[in-house]
Amino acid sequence: MADLPKNARVVIVGGGIVGCSVAYHLALRGCTDVVLLERKQLTCGTTWHAAGLVGQLRATHNLTRLAQYTTNLFKTLEAETGQATGFQQRGSVAVAPNHERFEELKRGASMARVFGLDVNIISPKEISELLPLARVDDLVGGVHLPNDGVVNPIDTTQALAKGARALGVKIVENIKVDSIIVEDGRAVGVKTTQGDAGNAQADIRAEFIVNCAGMWARDLADAAGAIVPLHAAEHFYIVTEAVPDISPNMPVLRDPDGCGYFKEDAGKLWSVGSSQLPNHGA
Ligand SMILES: Cc1cc2nc3c(=O)[nH]c(=O)nc-3n(C[C@H](O)[C@H](O)[C@H](O)COP(=O)(O)OP(=O)(O)OC[C@H]3O[C@@H](n4cnc5c(N)ncnc54)[C@H](O)[C@@H]3O)c2cc1C
């Protein structure tokens, strides 16, 4: 039997970056009677696949403020926890192949300025100086955010977990939450199992249950009568062979019209897309 408490103030389901961040932030605010349960290993879900881009500018004010908070947190997390995060502020460049997209990017840049973000509207020539590998002859312009960053998502999640543990949170791997116990319409605990054979483990009663099970969150909630509007979507990425002369400080290239982005990764080019091949990469 795993060493599980019978009660906790908060049970967090899922040890991806979201679950570990919730654990860390609860503990920072003094809520340390927290147990995080991960059915396999920390980061084994979607977090493992992430490219690790830390963009500061989002579509709404609140999301932009949250992204700014994240950027500031990543500046100090490594020093605080002693766990490397791989955080580097290499910047990003979003490119526009037409005037309509350029207009949209410039509006985003105005919003970025309202938030005090460092942002520059740049010409194709300046894009070429920042990204010598990019083709720019069919671009109208772009927006450069010099302080956008990249992290290693696995290491960052481990840093959040380490910070949470140091503050008293209990993190248990290889324990699956089989179901949420509901009494009188309220979640009051979790039933757990261990291993592929699904060996039953002790139930944990809790005041709060935080569902951070990523793309599995919907089914877990559904069985307890709650609706989580999450749906997994296909997302692909390509990693090239080593690219000669690629700079390890290359800003991330974002190509919204090509539905993709490009970043340097260990001397290779990592390209992520969602529905069509990007147009403006190397
Ligand atoms: C190719 C790709 C590139 C990406 N790039 C970026 C990027 O550059 N920047 C960015 O910000 N985001 C990026 N993302 C998105 C990012 O990866 C996700 O938003 C993030 O990892 C989600 O974290 P999570 O903790 O919610 O989910 P997950 O990492 O999936 O964690 C959920 C965890 O819950 C566990 N779990 C599930 N059910 C149970 C259960 N019943 N009991 C116990 N444990 C359970 C799982 O094992 C898993 O570990 C990218 C995603 C992909 C696929």
The ligand as an ORCA input file, in Angstrom:
! r2SCAN-3c Opt
* xyz 0 1
  C       3.570     19.678    -29.152
  C       3.135     20.613    -28.047
  C       3.798     21.823    -27.876
  C       3.389     22.696    -26.853
  N       4.093     23.850    -26.675
  C       3.768     24.696    -25.680
  C       4.517     25.880    -25.454
  O       5.483     26.145    -26.163
  N       4.165     26.716    -24.438
  C       3.075     26.421    -23.628
  O       2.796     27.206    -22.710
  N       2.336     25.290    -23.820
  C       2.653     24.445    -24.814
  N       1.919     23.312    -25.025
  C       0.752     23.088    -24.161
  C       1.217     22.532    -22.811
  O       2.015     21.390    -23.038
  C      -0.003     22.166    -21.957
  O      -0.894     23.260    -21.859
  C       0.402     21.770    -20.541
  O       1.476     20.859    -20.545
  C      -0.790     21.145    -19.844
  O      -0.375     20.766    -18.574
  P      -1.358     19.974    -17.636
  O      -0.674     19.862    -16.310
  O      -2.724     20.602    -17.688
  O      -1.569     18.559    -18.344
  P      -0.629     17.275    -18.384
  O       0.810     17.602    -18.529
  O      -1.218     16.375    -19.393
  O      -0.804     16.689    -16.922
  C      -1.941     15.967    -16.514
  C      -1.423     14.861    -15.611
  O      -2.524     14.241    -14.990
  C      -2.227     12.864    -14.848
  N      -3.503     12.192    -14.654
  C      -4.509     12.070    -15.560
  N      -5.544     11.410    -15.017
  C      -5.176     11.115    -13.726
  C      -5.813     10.417    -12.665
  N      -7.073      9.920    -12.804
  N      -5.159     10.273    -11.471
  C      -3.867     10.785    -11.322
  N      -3.224     11.426    -12.315
  C      -3.875     11.601    -13.492
  C      -1.513     12.514    -16.154
  O      -0.723     11.339    -16.011
  C      -0.671     13.766    -16.379
  O       0.629     13.649    -15.860
  C       2.290     22.388    -26.022
  C       1.619     21.170    -26.197
  C       2.041     20.294    -27.180
  C       1.318     18.981    -27.341
*
